[in-house]
Amino acid sequence: MKKFDIRNIRVRKVDIDEIDDRMLLINLYATQALTLIIGIIWILFQRQNLLDLFTIPRELEVLYWGAGLAAAVIAVDLLISRWVPEEAADDGGVNDRIFRKRAVWHIAVISLIVAICEELLFRGAIQHAIGPYWTSIVFAAIHVRYLKHWIPTGLVFSISYGLGWIYEQSGTLWAPIIAHFLIDLVMGLIIRFRRESHEQETEA
């Protein structure tokens, strides 16, 4: 029987274009499932009440916090994309691959899952332990594909800090979840329909 030798394992960088759509989605959902599990375990170790974190507030103020931050982030992102060269804000093509041919309902599902899983971990668990500033540094570091350029890195850090701030101001996890969901949804739809429009112009 052949012995397993860990030294034979080779790690290499995989280009996003080498991954097919099915594997891309599997990786996306597996990553979010892992994020959710880590978040739940961490929260339980902190002796927080998981159900309390997801209690839906009766006041509409949570919508204003979430939608307000989302609107500000989207406006800044659109200004950056208008005035900053594309290569300076490049994420390696990951977002383009995820959203460009996705159905609208699927973009909404992805955005909701990412918002809930990431906000539970980062705002619900990590921010509870180390505060919004250091949480935002961790959040930016986790989104490693942005680290090649300082503009998207700074934007990711600022978005995370904004999410942490509205969480503290509103007192509910639903504020950053709503903001995160709307940001991803709108940016995903922009990628989807901008790509579709570009392809139609090319064919014409």
C-alpha positions in Angstrom: 0.0 0.0 0.0 1.4 3.4 -1.1 2.1 5.7 1.9 0.7 9.2 1.8 3.4 11.8 1.9 2.4 15.4 2.7 5.5 16.6 1.0 4.1 15.6 -2.3 1.3 18.1 -2.0 1.8 21.0 -4.3 -0.1 24.3 -4.1 -0.3 26.5 -7.1 -2.2 29.7 -7.9 -5.3 29.0 -10.0 -6.5 31.7 -12.4 -10.2 32.5 -12.3 -10.5 31.5 -15.9 -9.4 28.0 -15.2 -12.4 27.4 -12.9 -15.7 26.4 -14.6 -19.0 28.0 -13.5 -20.1 24.9 -11.5 -16.9 24.8 -9.5 -17.0 28.6 -9.0 -20.5 28.3 -7.4 -19.5 25.3 -5.3 -16.5 27.3 -4.0 -18.7 30.3 -3.3 -21.4 28.4 -1.4 -18.9 26.2 0.4 -17.0 29.3 1.6 -20.2 30.9 2.8 -21.2 27.7 4.6 -17.8 27.7 6.4 -18.2 31.4 7.2 -21.6 30.7 8.7 -20.4 27.7 10.8 -17.4 29.6 12.2 -19.7 32.6 13.0 -22.2 30.5 14.9 -19.5 28.6 16.8 -17.7 31.8 17.7 -20.9 33.5 18.9 -21.8 30.5 21.0 -18.4 30.6 22.6 -18.9 34.2 23.4 -22.1 33.2 25.2 -24.2 35.5 23.0 -27.8 34.6 22.2 -27.9 33.7 18.5 -31.7 34.2 18.3 -31.4 37.7 19.8 -28.9 38.7 17.0 -31.6 37.8 14.4 -34.5 39.3 16.2 -36.3 41.5 13.6 -36.8 45.0 14.9 -40.2 46.6 14.6 -39.0 50.0 13.8 -38.4 51.0 10.2 -35.2 52.8 11.2 -33.2 49.7 10.4 -34.1 50.1 6.8 -32.9 53.7 6.7 -29.5 52.6 8.2 -29.1 49.8 5.7 -30.4 51.5 2.6 -28.6 54.8 3.5 -25.2 53.1 3.8 -25.8 51.0 0.6 -26.7 54.1 -1.4 -23.6 55.9 -0.2 -21.3 53.0 -1.1 -22.9 52.4 -4.5 -22.5 56.2 -5.3 -18.9 56.2 -4.3 -18.2 52.9 -6.3 -19.9 54.3 -9.4 -17.8 57.5 -9.1 -14.6 55.4 -8.8 -15.5 53.3 -11.8 -16.1 56.4 -13.8 -12.9 58.3 -13.0 -10.4 55.6 -12.0 -8.8 53.3 -14.6 -10.2 49.8 -14.6 -6.9 48.1 -13.8 -6.6 50.2 -10.6 -9.8 48.6 -9.2 -9.3 45.1 -10.6 -10.4 42.2 -8.4 -9.0 39.6 -10.7 -12.3 39.2 -12.6 -14.0 37.2 -9.7 -17.1 39.4 -9.4 -17.4 39.6 -13.2 -17.4 35.7 -13.4 -19.8 35.4 -10.6 -22.5 37.8 -11.8 -22.1 38.4 -15.6 -24.3 35.5 -16.8 -26.3 34.9 -13.6 -30.1 35.1 -13.5 -31.5 38.1 -11.6 -33.1 35.8 -8.9 -29.8 34.0 -8.5 -27.9 37.3 -8.0 -30.4 38.1 -5.3 -30.0 34.7 -3.6 -26.2 35.0 -3.7 -26.3 38.5 -2.3 -28.6 37.5 0.6 -26.6 34.4 1.5 -23.3 36.4 1.5 -24.8 39.2 3.5 -26.2 36.9 6.2 -23.2 34.7 6.5 -20.5 37.4 6.4 -22.3 39.8 8.7 -23.0 37.1 11.3 -19.3 36.3 11.4 -17.8 39.8 11.1 -20.3 42.0 12.9 -22.0 39.4 15.1 -18.8 37.6 16.3 -15.5 39.3 15.4 -16.6 42.9 16.0 -18.0 41.8 19.4 -14.5 40.6 20.3 -12.2 43.2 18.8 -14.3 46.2 17.7 -15.1 47.7 14.2 -11.6 49.0 13.3 -9.7 45.7 13.7 -12.7 43.8 12.3 -12.4 46.0 9.1 -8.7 45.1 8.8 -9.6 41.4 9.0 -12.5 41.9 6.6 -10.2 43.6 4.0 -7.5 40.9 4.5 -10.0 38.2 3.9 -11.0 39.7 0.6 -7.5 39.0 -0.6 -8.3 39.5 -4.3 -8.5 43.2 -3.7 -5.2 43.6 -2.0 -3.2 44.1 -5.2 -4.6 47.6 -5.5 -4.9 50.2 -2.7 -8.2 51.7 -4.0 -10.4 48.6 -3.7 -8.6 47.6 -0.5 -9.4 51.0 1.0 -13.0 50.8 -0.3 -13.5 47.3 1.3 -12.1 48.6 4.6 -14.3 51.6 4.5 -17.4 49.6 3.7 -16.7 47.2 6.5 -16.2 50.0 9.0 -19.4 51.6 7.8 -21.2 48.3 8.3 -19.8 48.0 11.8 -20.8 51.6 12.6 -24.4 51.2 11.5 -24.5 47.9 13.5 -23.5 49.8 16.7 -25.8 52.8 15.9 -28.9 50.7 15.1 -28.3 48.0 17.7 -29.4 45.3 15.3 -27.5 42.9 12.9 -30.2 43.5 10.3 -28.9 46.9 9.5 -25.5 45.7 8.1 -27.2 42.7 6.6 -29.6 44.9 4.6 -26.8 47.2 3.6 -24.5 44.3 2.5 -27.3 42.7 0.6 -28.3 45.9 -1.3 -24.6 46.7 -2.1 -24.0 43.2 -3.6 -27.3 43.0 -5.3 -27.0 46.4 -7.1 -23.4 45.9 -8.0 -24.1 42.4 -9.2 -27.0 43.7 -11.4 -24.8 46.4 -12.8 -22.1 43.8 -13.8 -24.9 41.6 -15.3 -26.6 44.2 -17.4 -23.5 46.2 -18.3 -21.9 43.0 -19.7 -25.2 42.1 -21.5 -25.3 45.6 -23.0 -21.7 45.4 -24.1 -22.2 42.0 -25.7 -25.2 43.3 -27.7 -23.2 46.3 -28.9 -20.4 44.0 -30.0 -22.8 41.8 -31.9 -24.4 44.8 -33.6 
